[in-house]
Amino acid sequence: MTPESTFLESARRAAERARDAVADLANNARAWRERSGEREPIYIAELAAEEPVRRWRAAAALRRNPLGSPEAIAALVQALADEEQFVRWHAAEALAAQEPGRAHAALERALGDGDPVRRAGAAEALGKLGGESAVLALRRHISDGDPTVRAAIAAALGQIADPTTAEDLLPLIEDGEPEVVRAAARALGQIGNTLAACPLAAALVQPGQDVLVRRALAAALSHIPHPDAQAPLLEALSDPDPQVRAYAASALGQVGNEEAHEPLRALTGDKSRLIRGTVSDRAKRAVELLERRGRRQAQQT
């Protein structure tokens, strides 16, 4: 046998082994789905068990079957209002794991449910599902009367990250509930639409803002900085909270002009600790970015 024929024979055998492996995987998956379907009524019943561990294990088991029956979908939607957060999380994950279109209608109906915990869970699941239909459903309920639900809807829209939803989220920056403002700010940072930069910056320096709100607003601005937001960002360099100062420095390093140089250099002496590094580290990095941009501009003129 020639070397060429030996090579071809080896390739043929390898291809046959690969086809057999794929066939085995498909057969195993089909058998597993059949077993899951047979056990589905047991898992549905377990979702109503007294012990929380049995409920979350049932939800986790249903998650592994993306072809859940209408009864399973309905039971999981009910579990979105479970008294145990871990059960609610597993129920949302299970609903999000369903094939596209399988759970959407039930989740959209749940957004109008009388229980705000179930509405928030439905929003979370829709955020995980994603897609245009999920965005439309979430948009319709963004003014929900419960702040926990509004925050969940904002978080879901942030997870989907459709740039067109920035305009829907901007009014939530003026919400009276800090948890809603934080969720909206995080979502806008995830979406990355610079349309939100100036409203975020204005809210950042608004008197009386909660420290966690200021952190969320400043963090969002570090993701979507804009030159027109420079004045509030410069003001934020003097914020009492080191995380806010660090985020503001990061944003200015990306879009600041010559007016930002001296305030940032002054901040390089700030040794306040962050989770990673110090405020000084962020300020030094921002100064480096400004100087690098200045050199490039000088070379172009």
N, C-alpha and C positions, 0 to 999 in steps of 0.2 A: 504494500500500500504506500503510495507516495505521500510526502509531507502535506501536500495540498489536500488530498483526499482524507487524510487523518484529521486535519483541521476542520474540514467540512462535516465529517462524521461527529466530531466532538461538539460542533456548533448545533447540529441537528438534535443531538441528545440533550444538550442544555436547553434548547427551545422546548423540547417535549417535557422536560422536568418543570420548566416554568409554567407551561400550560396546565400541567397536572396540579401544580401548587395553586394556581388561580382557581381552577375548578374546585379544589378542595376547600378553599376559602369561601367560595360562593355557596357550596353545599352546606358548610358549617354555619354560615350566616343565615341561610334559609331555614336550617333546622333550629337555630337559636330563635329566629323570629316566630317560628311555629310554637316552640316551647313557651316563649314569652306570651304569645296570644292565649295559650292554654292557661297560663297562670295569672293573666290579667285580672280576672274577677277576684282572685285572692288579694292582689295588691290593692285593688279598689277598696275592698272591705277593710284592709289594714290601714288605709288612710283615715279611718274613723276609730282606730284603736285608742285605748286610754293612754298607753305609754308613748311618749313622744318619739322614742327611739324606733318604735315599730312604724310610726307614721312617716318619719323621714326616710327610713329604709324602703318603705313602699313607694314613696315618691321617687327615690333614686332608682329603684327597679323599673318603674314606668318610664323613666328618662331613657333607659337603654333600648326602648322600643319606639322608633320614630313613626310607627304606623298605629298609634293608639286609637282605640275605638271612641265614638262620641261619648260613651259612658266614662271612659278613662279621662278624656279631656274635661268633662264636666266635673268629675271628682277632683281633678287637679286644680281647676279654677276655684272650687270650694276651699281647697287647702291653701290657697293664697291668703286666706284670712285666719289661718291657724294661729293659736296663741303662742306657739313656739317659732321664733324667727328662723331657726335652722330648717324647720319643716317648710316654711314659706319659701325659703331660698331654694330648696330642692324642688318644690312644686314649680316655681318659675323656671328653673333650669330644665325640668322635664317638658314643660310646655314649649320652651324655646327650641328644644331638640326635635320637635315634631316636624314632619315634612312641610314645606311651604304651603300655606293655605289651609292646613289641617286644623290649626288652633286659632287662627286669626279672628274668625267671627265670634268665637266664644270669648276671646280676650277683649275684643272691642265692646261687646255687650257688658263685660265685667267693669269696663271703665265708667259705666253708668250705674253700677251697683250701689245699694244704699250703705254698704260698709266701706269706709275710707281705707281700711287696711287691705281689703280685696282690690279696691281701685288702684292703690299704690302697687300692689303685687302684679296686677295686670299690666300697668305701665312698665314695670321692670321687665316682665316677660316680653312685651312688645319691643322694648329696646334691644333685647338679646336677639329677637327674631329679625329685626331690621326690615328694610324694604320700604317702597313708596307707600303701600297701604298702611303700614305701621305708623309712618310719619303723619299721614292724613288723620288717622284716628287720634294720635296724641295731640296734634294741633287743635282738634276740635274740643279737647278737654283741658287745654292748658290753663284755663281760668277756673279750674275746680275750686270749690269753696273751702277745701281742706288744705292747709299748708303742706302736710306730709305728702299729699297726692301731687300738688303742684311741684314739689321738690323731686318726687319720683319721675314725673313727666319730663322735667328739665334734664334729669340725669339720663333718662332714656333717649332723649333727643341728642344729647351729647355723645352717647354711645353710638348712635347711628351716624352722627356727624354729617348730616346733609347741610351744605352751606346755606341753602335757602331758608333754613329754620332760624338763623340768627335774628331775623326781624321778629319772629314770634317770641324769642327768649328775652329780647331786650327789655320789654315792660317788666319782667320779673326782677330786673336789677333794682327797680323802685319798690319792690314788694316790702310790706311791713314786717315780714317774718324773716329773721336772719337765715334760717335753714334753707329757705327758698332762694334768697339772694346768693348764698354760697353755691347751691346746686346750679343755678343759672350761670354764675361766673365760671364754674368748672366746665360746664357744657360749652360755653362760648369759647373758652380756651381750647377745648378739644376740636371744635368745629373749625376754628382758625380763620373766620371771616373778619377782616380788618375793619369792617363796618362797625364792629362792636368796640373798637379800641377807645374812642373818645368817650362814649357813655360809661365804659368801665373806669376810665381814668377819673372822670368827674365824680363817680360814686366813691372812688377810693379816698378822695380827700374831703368827702362830705362830713361835716362835724357829727360826732356822736356815733360813728360806725363801730360796730362790734369788732374786736380784734380778729376773730376768725373770719369775719366777712372781709376785712381788709386784706388778710392773707390770701383768700380765694381770689379777690379782685386783682391783687398784684401778681399772683401766679398766672392768672389768665393773660394779663398784659405782657408777661415775659414770653408768652407763646405767640401773641398777636400784637406786637408793638407797632406804634405808628408815630411819625414825626409830630403830628398835631397833638399828641398826648404828652409832649415833653414837659410842659409846665406843671401839670399835676404830678408827673413822675419825679421831677426835681423836688417838689414839695414832699413827696413820699420818702425821699432820702433821709428826712429828719423824723420819720415815724418812730414812735416809742418801741415798736416791735422789730427785732432784728430780721425776722424773716421777710417782713414787708420791705425793709430797707434793701435787703439782698435781691429780692425780686425786682424792685424798681431799678436797681443798678444794672441787673441783667438786661432789662428792657432798654434802658438808655444806651447801653453798649451797642445795641443793634441799630438804634435809630437816632441817637442824640447828635446834636451839632456842637459847635465850639462852646456854646454856653454850658454844656454839660461837663466839660473837662474839669474845671476847678472843683465843683461840688463832688465829682467822683474821686478826684485825687484826695480831697479831704477825707472821704470815706475809707480810703485805703488804710487809715489808722484805726479803723473800727475792728477790734478783735473779738467781737461778740460771736459766740459759737453757734453754728448751725448743725444740722444732722450730718452734713458733709462740709468740712472746712469752716471758714469764718466769713463774716460780712466783708472783711478786708480782701479775701480771695476773690469774691465776686466783683468788688469794685476794681481791683487790679486788672481782672480779665476784661471788664468793661472799658477801662482806659486803653488797654492794648487794642481792643477792637476799634475804638474811636481813632487812635493814632494810625492804625493800619489803613482805615478807610480814608483818613486825611492824606496819607502818602499816595494812595492810589489816585485820589482826585487831583493831587498836585502833579502827578505824572501825566495825567490826561489833559492838563491845561498847557 
